[in-house]
């Protein structure tokens, strides 16, 4: 299983531990990650709202690179997944828009042909690797660990729009359970974490995050697990901000799923990766599955 590896902007800049875990996991599951040298920003929702054609052209440039590599794109970030998948779908279905985008791309010697697909890491694990193989790779299961899964808007929304899938038990829930952990249902699971509101209205963003965390705490979990780097920041660093702003403390460790699976596969996190968490993950590390 070979993929054009799309890192995006946020993960290399602020969450390199996420990338590191994926790079360590992938070879154990026969996933080959091929670097996309010269890839540009995915052009997320902020650019979509400013200039529609610029968004499509910027995202399509990455798709063209993957086409030249004759590989499907593997994205790590939910926003990158949403932007690249939406662009890929629009340009495959709307020939008029595709022609306009190709006129722009012609200036850099590229042409979108619609020969590639876009997957996010969790879906590649679920669909290409398979739950059984993921379970077989687990050497130190997190038996008894109660987890609140935070899929994130841009993991689930594209599936409803492009693939007509309904909400419910997600691939991420099953992947978390493959590590031995328990995916615990909670009221606001499908709600936004508040991250997209940062920089627009920080106070409202904190209120939304607080509602999410209140719901998660009420479910009685040990940890939050996500695949979205924005959700990770909002629910990890955001807990410190909520403590200052609302005088409310949750002490809920937040893990990226790649970290959870990496530990369940018997690989330890580096000290710098552990320190990257604002909410200490000590109690997770001390559990039987992570020793």
Residue pairs with C-beta under 8 A, 6 or more apart in sequence:
1 29
1 30
1 31
1 32
1 124
1 128
1 129
2 31
2 32
2 34
2 71
3 31
3 32
3 33
3 34
3 71
3 72
3 73
3 74
3 119
3 124
4 34
4 36
4 65
4 66
4 69
4 71
4 72
4 73
4 74
4 116
5 33
5 34
5 35
5 36
5 74
6 36
6 39
6 42
6 62
6 66
6 73
6 74
6 75
6 76
6 80
6 84
7 19
7 36
7 39
7 76
8 41
8 42
8 75
8 76
8 77
8 79
8 80
8 229
9 41
9 42
10 77
10 79
10 229
10 230
11 18
11 19
11 76
11 77
11 229
12 19
14 229
14 233
15 229
15 232
15 233
15 256
15 276
17 256
17 259
17 269
17 270
17 272
17 273
17 276
18 76
18 229
18 232
18 256
18 258
18 259
19 76
20 270
20 273
21 256
21 258
21 259
21 261
21 262
21 269
21 273
22 33
22 76
22 121
22 258
23 33
24 262
24 267
25 31
25 258
25 261
25 262
25 265
25 267
26 32
26 33
28 137
28 265
29 125
29 129
29 133
29 134
29 137
30 129
31 74
31 124
31 128
31 129
33 74
34 69
34 71
36 62
36 65
36 66
36 69
36 73
38 65
39 62
39 65
40 58
40 61
40 62
41 47
41 58
42 58
42 59
42 62
42 75
42 77
42 79
42 80
42 83
42 84
43 54
43 55
43 56
43 58
43 59
43 83
44 79
44 80
44 82
44 83
45 79
45 82
45 83
45 196
47 54
47 55
47 58
48 55
48 83
53 100
53 101
53 104
55 83
55 87
56 87
56 90
56 91
56 97
56 101
57 101
57 104
57 105
59 83
59 84
59 86
59 87
60 87
60 91
60 101
60 105
60 110
60 112
61 105
61 108
61 110
62 73
62 84
63 73
63 84
63 87
63 88
63 91
63 112
63 116
63 118
64 105
64 110
64 111
64 112
64 113
66 72
66 73
66 116
67 112
67 113
67 115
67 116
70 115
71 116
72 116
72 117
72 118
72 119
73 84
73 116
73 117
73 118
73 119
74 119
74 120
74 121
74 124
75 81
75 84
75 118
75 119
75 120
75 121
76 120
76 121
76 227
76 229
77 228
77 229
77 230
78 120
78 152
78 153
78 154
78 155
78 227
78 228
78 229
78 230
78 231
79 154
79 228
79 230
81 118
81 119
81 120
81 154
81 155
81 158
82 154
82 157
82 158
84 118
85 118
85 158
85 162
86 158
86 161
86 162
88 114
88 116
88 117
88 118
89 162
90 97
91 97
91 98
91 101
91 112
91 114
92 98
92 114
98 112
98 114
101 112
102 111
102 112
105 111
105 112
119 127
119 128
120 155
120 227
121 227
121 258
122 155
122 171
122 172
122 175
122 227
122 257
123 171
125 134
125 171
125 175
125 261
126 171
126 174
126 175
127 171
131 174
131 175
131 178
134 175
134 178
134 261
135 178
137 265
138 178
138 179
138 180
138 261
138 264
138 265
139 264
139 265
139 266
140 263
140 264
140 265
140 266
140 288
140 289
140 290
140 291
141 179
141 180
141 264
141 289
142 179
142 180
142 181
142 260
142 263
142 264
142 287
142 288
142 289
142 290
143 180
143 288
143 289
144 182
144 287
144 288
145 180
145 181
145 182
145 222
145 223
145 284
145 287
145 289
146 181
146 182
146 184
146 219
146 220
146 221
146 222
146 223
147 176
147 181
147 182
147 183
147 184
147 221
147 222
147 223
147 224
147 225
147 260
148 184
148 186
148 189
148 216
148 219
148 221
148 223
148 224
148 225
148 252
149 170
149 172
149 173
149 176
149 183
149 189
149 224
149 225
149 226
150 189
150 193
150 212
150 224
150 225
150 226
150 228
150 231
150 235
151 170
151 172
151 189
151 190
151 226
151 227
151 228
152 193
152 226
152 227
152 228
152 230
152 231
153 192
153 196
154 228
155 170
155 172
155 227
155 228
156 167
156 170
156 190
159 165
160 166
160 167
167 190
172 225
172 227
172 257
173 183
175 257
175 261
176 183
176 225
176 257
176 260
177 183
179 260
179 261
179 264
179 289
180 264
180 289
181 225
181 260
184 219
184 220
184 221
185 219
186 215
186 216
186 218
186 219
186 221
187 215
187 218
187 219
188 211
188 212
188 215
188 216
189 215
191 208
191 211
191 212
191 215
192 208
192 212
193 208
193 209
193 212
193 228
193 230
193 231
193 234
193 235
193 238
194 204
194 205
194 206
194 207
194 208
194 209
194 212
194 234
194 238
195 205
195 209
195 228
195 230
195 231
195 233
195 234
196 205
196 230
197 204
197 205
197 208
198 205
198 234
203 245
205 234
205 238
206 238
206 241
206 242
206 245
206 246
209 234
209 235
209 238
209 242
210 242
210 246
210 248
212 235
213 235
213 238
213 239
213 242
213 250
213 252
216 224
216 250
216 252
217 250
217 252
221 252
222 253
222 283
222 284
222 287
223 252
223 253
223 254
223 255
223 281
223 284
224 235
224 252
224 253
224 254
224 255
225 254
225 255
225 256
225 257
225 260
226 232
226 235
226 254
226 255
226 256
226 257
227 256
227 257
227 258
229 256
232 254
232 256
235 252
235 254
236 254
236 277
236 278
236 279
237 278
239 249
239 250
239 251
239 252
239 254
239 278
239 279
240 278
240 279
242 248
242 250
243 249
250 279
251 279
252 279
253 277
253 279
253 280
253 281
253 283
253 284
254 277
254 279
255 277
255 281
255 284
259 269
259 273
262 269
263 269
263 284
263 285
263 289
263 290
264 289
264 290
269 285
274 281
274 285
284 290
285 291
